[in-house]
Amino acid sequence: MKPLLMLALLGLSSLALADEPPPAGNQPAVQQYDYSVNLDIKRVISLSTLPNVCEVVPATMTYEDHQGQIHVLEYRAMGEGCGEG
């Protein structure tokens, strides 16, 4: 279940390219993700860029829920530097 969630969060990165981040003056508090958090994601606004390292790194996702509220979620993800080869 844990790997599936990480893949789902990373898979949303292509959606983040088309949207603009929220205005800087109205930033919501950062919420720390754990597996008990129930996510209500209508639209992903942005995902942080993962560094080119082969280790777990902090990452953030900004999203809008179905009520129109903006959330910032901090989670842990595997870096992009673990390619085979």
Buried (B, 14 or more C-beta within 10 A) or exposed (E): EEEEEBEEBBEBBEBBEEBEEBEEEEEEEEBEBEEEEEBEBEBBBBBBEBEEEEEEBEBBBBBBEEEEEBBBBEBEBBBBEEEEE
